[in-house]
Amino acid sequence: MANSSKSNQSKVFYHDSKWWAIALDATNKRWYIWRYDGNGVWARNKALDKSTQNRYDALLHEATGKLSLVRSHTNATRFWSLTYNPAGTWNTSFTVDIPLFGNIDNNHPLTLAQASNGDFWVFRIASGKLEAKKSSDGGLSWSLTPITIKSALNQPRGVVDAAAFSQGGNNYVGVSYGEEGVTGSTSRFGFLYHLDGDPDSVWTDESSLITYQGSEQANNQLSMTVDANNNIYLLTRTFGGGTGVPRNTLYKRTNTGTWQRRPVIHSPAAGWTSPAIAIDTSTTSLILSGIRQDSSFAEYKIVAIGSEATASSAASTKLLFAAGNAFQNLTVPRQYVNGVVGMMVCAANSTTNDMWFNLFQTVVAPPVVIDSVTIESNQVNAQARYTIPIITDTLTGSLAAGAGTISLRFPNNTSVPSSLTPSLVTVNGTPASTVTTNATLREMYITTPIALIGGDTAVVVVDSLAGVINKTSFGVDSLQAWTSAQLTPGFSPGYTLVRTTTTVTAAKVTPLPTDPDSISSYTIGFHLGSRGRMLAGLDTFRVRFPAATGMAHGVLSQVRVNTELATATADSAKRTISIVMPGAVTTANNDSITLFIPETALRNPDTLGSYTLFVSTSVETTQVASLPYAIEPYSLIGAPVVGTTDNFNHQNQSKLFHHGGFWWMAAQSKIDKDWHLWKFDGFNWTPTLVISNSAKPRPDIALNAATNKAYILLPGTGTVQLLRLSFSGGAWSIDSGYPKAVNSVQTDEMVLVRGLSGRLWVFWANDSTLYGQRSNNDGAVWSSPFVVKSNLNDGAALTDAVPFKIGGTNVIGLGYAENSSNNNVIYGFLRHKENDPDTLWIDETSSLPQPVGTSADNHICMATHNNEIFMVIKTKGGGGATTTQNALYHRTSGGAWAIYDINQDHGWTRPVVALDITNNVLYVYGTREGGSQIGEMKRVNFGDYGSLLATPIDTSFYSDTDLFFDSSGPAHPVTSATNLMIASSNTTRNEVWYNLLLLTSLPKTGGPAPQDHLAQGAIEDYKFSAEVYPNPFNPETTIRFRLDQPASVKLQIFNVNGQLVRTLINRDLNPGEHLQRWNGRNQAGLPVSS
């Protein structure tokens, strides 16, 4: 809502136990009658005319339920007659134009009054004349020409207000006016009255009786009302004058016809604009209000009728206030207000362009009295039934059915739902039809379904199904209640909550590594019990480890709860770690909890076997044994990114990159399901920045290391968005103004590439067509989608793209892989000079040799270096043991294409390619298809692509029977300074795993020609070699080695005298990369010197 015009017009009124307001809806520029439903909620009820230039004045005849409106405008004035429907709506009886009687301008709106004999009058000032029009038939017809009441005013413009009153047994209509204040000119207030039934032009002028304290003059801002004894009050704003003259003056015309002048505010800074006046019958007082000149905040004074001389000394109270906001044009009710209905005030907030309101009480009723509260169940964290007897005040406590409200405020840490079914709350056994809540304030607002007479007891019952959950801590507490008639909260007698009897679930424990007598991190996952909700920043976890577990003592670092850092303390004598729930973690009953304790705190037992630990909380205090976990030789390859989910598709998108000395990953949090940017510090992954609050996107990242910028495409939601991130001080932040909208295409397989020219490009496939979009300004503005290629052989395809140069010209290369729905599907490639028109692409698809004996599948990943292009694919397969399953397409810098087999017989899904430009080694990796879904990879020297098929497979991800699926890697080349980070989704554990591969050179080998399928020969002689880091061996060392085939391995540590120190491995291992950590201890578990 916005706009309220001047305070001489009234746009708020009370009817049928509800407050109503007339205001403009800024969204469609139409005026409406709005209904106030309580708790800050207004609802549109009746549409009126449409124009921001309209100005409405309302007059309610309460006895008949008729509402009369005058809508003034510079062009025309219209009269509305409306009736009230018991169903709660206003209906139009008729509307009629009042001819030749518009506003002189919109700053001087008309006012409406009704005489005691039923005649309607409309008043204005125009061209220095006070004028009126009259209707004697309920507004159906109006006098043809304006009635001149007074001419030759001092100013051509001014405002008017009017009301009916009685004196000496006669009925009159009185009209007051305030002329516009003009520097160097005279302006005056005035008042005239008309006896009902006299000729229309006969008016008595009392303007000369309105006096001034000093040199102040009139201004065109005033408001008028009449009390029950026919005293008339005129609240004004003055203009000009010297120091000490009033800025606001209250005039009173007594029922005997004498005039009094009372100053209200003297200070020019504190003086009010938009003065408005109302009468409160509960206190027999005037409510004077206005907007301060200096702050633009609204305030009010309460002045007892008969004590108007105290107006200047009466305290001012804030009425509408918000830091940095400016208010204008107050509007108050013509009706009398009282302590039951309160006082409704509205004003326009010119800062936010909407209407603000305040419903306040002028009479302070006593608080309600609450009898003893009954809670079932009274255990902490129980979803409970509350029975609350509330005794209302005899004099002020009455509540109308369907209008009065009963409010409850529950103790700190009580969980109040954000919404509930109203019928689950009853008042004296009658279900409520309207109940709203504020979960943050723990408050519930109940519209009483029955009438309550002052002194009645309202028994409020909140059913357990409503979802109110007891606070987390046991002991004695109290709740509060108040009503719309008694606004001061009353406190209930104390009631007692007791400890819960529920427990946490048995935890799943994952040590990493699992080697005996090795320092190890522990991930402990479990669920809180049905009454286990914990308080952030206060409640604690207690984990008791087996006697054989080694433990640090004192304060621990890097302990996490649901990925958030937590305060933790270890007691090594009791083998217990206490962890405080972080302030950033909120929980509910039955919530999932993941505790992470780093390897700096714990050492595995030195004996092989099955172990259990015990978990409890400060809420659920019973210690519960975990599921058994094994201490055995470590057989994992890769490690989890704790706190992530396995939503990690697609492999054409890069979710990993290295910058500023750290590896970074886009992954979804298991806790909040948001996408975060995670940072790897060499030991652990930590979420650092939320990049999407939705679970739907599948990010693709393009890094511009030179400018410390990263671009993240977020496809998959209704609107595809682009983020731009800046790197500084070891951290990334989202640039101001981002994200930017790219398009509304419903696909999450889009890819992003940054061209060598700096332009951004996105590509996708849909309905047998390749599409693209371009941005020349970092994603701020995007081109319309353009077609790259149409009429593909299948409706679905996957794309990837890389930037490169041809003869010094910046080029975008777009590869695609069609879906395997038929045997005609293929792989393709197109290129585009960045400065050419968007739709001009060179199609090189005919130059790509297609796999023999099979066809395409929509799996593709691309990389580039030195203007060469590498494209790894997965085929449809089938056709026998020598059929290509995975292959590498290579395009030389000269434009020649070749294809090289990577795997036959069995293949990888979601293959990825990465380039080591320090050692000139190409890496390809993916997840093995079939029953054993482990991560596998191969690596060959640049140029030795023909050796890929014969190259032994390394295992990149392995964990017993766990299944891996989607893979990702960096889109940029890597070096020995960064090493190579790869990642894959572990679908068994619903998390992402990572593996940091140390980059080394390979011996130069020869390989067969492209598509030459040679079987791998048996390896008869094998020389074992290993890399050790860091060096020297102290305090812990990682040993890295690779097997080309399955083998029985014994890995032992000897001292310089040839004596055995420790046997680390003595078992069969799979082929691939292996990491083994040694903790610097001997077979007896004692530390040895380096």
Secondary structure, DSSP 4 states (H G I P E B T S, - for coil): -B----TTS--EEEETTEEEEEEEETTTTEEEEEEEEETTEEEEEEEEEE-TT-EEEEEEETTTTEEEEEEE-SS-EEEEEEEEETTTEEEEEEEEEETT---SSTTS--EEEE-TTS-EEEEEEETTEEEEEEESSTTSS--SSPEEEE---SSS-EEEEEEEEEETTEEEEEEEEEEPP-TTS---EEEEEEETTS-TT--EE-GGG---SSS-B--S-EEEEE-TT--EEEEEE-B---TTS-SEEEEEE-TTS-EEEEEEE--TTTPEEEEEEEEETTTTEEEEEEEETTT--EEEEEEETT-GGGTTTSPPEEEE--TT--EEEEE--SS-BBTTTBEEEEEEETTTTEEEEEEE-SS-PPPPEE---EEES-BTT-B-EEEEEEEPPTTT--B-TTT-EEEEEPPTT-B--S---GGGEEETTEEPS-EEEETTTTEEEEE-SS-B-TT-EEEEEE-GGG--B--SS-EEE--EEEESS--S-EEPPPEEEB-----PPPPEEEEES--TT-B-EEEEEEE--TT----TTT-EEEEE--TT-EE--EEESS-EETTEE--EEEETTTTEEEEEPPTT----TT-EEEEEE-TTTEE--SS-EEE--EEEESSS-S-EEPPPEEE-----BSEE-TTB-S----TTS--EEEETTEEEEEEEBTTT--EEEEEE-SS-EEEEEEEES-S----EEEEEGGGTEEEEEE-SSSSEEEEEEEEETTEEEEPTT--EEEE----S--EEEE-TTS-EEEEEEETTEEEEEEESSTTSS-PPPEEEE---SSS-EEEEEEEEEETTEEEEEEEEEE-TTSTT--EEEEEEETTS-TT--EE-GGGSPPPTTS-EEEEEEEEEETTEEEEEEEE---S-TTSEEEEEEEE-TTS-EEEEEEEESS-EEEEEEEEETTTTEEEEEEEE-SS---EEEEEEETT-GGGTTTSPPEEEEB-TT--EEEEE-BSS-B-TTT-EEEEEEETTTTEEEEEEEPP--------PPTT---PPPP-------EEEESSS--S-EEEEEEESS-EEEEEEEE-TTS-EEEEEEEEEE-SEEEEEEE-SB-TTS-B---
